[in-house]
Amino acid sequence: MTIHDASGPRLAELAATLDAQFEKLDLAGRLSLAGEFGRAVFTTSLGIEDQVISAAIGLEQLDIEVSTLETGRLFPETLALIDETEERFGIDIRRFHPAKAEVDEYAARYGLNGFYESVEARHACCHVRKLVPLARALEGATVWVTGLRRSQSGNRAATPFVEYDAERGLIKVNPLADWSLEQINAYVEAHAVPTNPLHTRGFPSIGCEPCTRAIKPGEPERAGRWWWENDEKRECGLHVPEAAAPSLNSSSL
């Protein structure tokens, strides 16, 4: 069954049906089912939960494409992990880069590190370096697989296993939604999954280098992301639409 030409209501209905089914499946079963509905793309940030999904895709030889957003500001440790993961699990990870012209335009308006100065500038940077490349990575896909977990932050506490992404017109699958960090660590140990060494230095959530810090004892997992902003629900817009983020053709960019 494919869903490429299905209507929004049909996709929403299918997502609800799959969400109920996922509750009873293990990770391999969830991913295998996700791959039955057309072209499935997993976008990895190389964080520990995403490494679990990459491992399952490789070990089970599933027909799911693996892509990453190479923003141009990632940690060296993250970049090195891409190659290591490909070799370990026999998978190809497609790199999607921001357009140089758009990065240059952003820098001319806000400054290279202007994201520290305002929420608008930070959203604009995420738009250029992440959202636009994501659109290219998901072009033609019917299923988007992510590593979202409910325990990552309060903003993600209600994450379903499967949902209809109306903005992108596809089915979004979150196979680790109900996994705890303890379960993630157990899988990593059991399957010798390579992980980012920054995790052992206090970085449970790792994004672009200028926008990520180690967390303090007792802080939520994602407290180190865009830590200078006051909004507790801060996101880059990949998973939570942010109205303040300018569009590609916005005159504010």
Summary of the structure (lengths in Angstrom):
residues: 253
radius of gyration: 17.7
end to end distance: 41.1
largest distance: 51.1
contacts: 772
relative contact order: 0.18
helix: 42%
strand: 11%
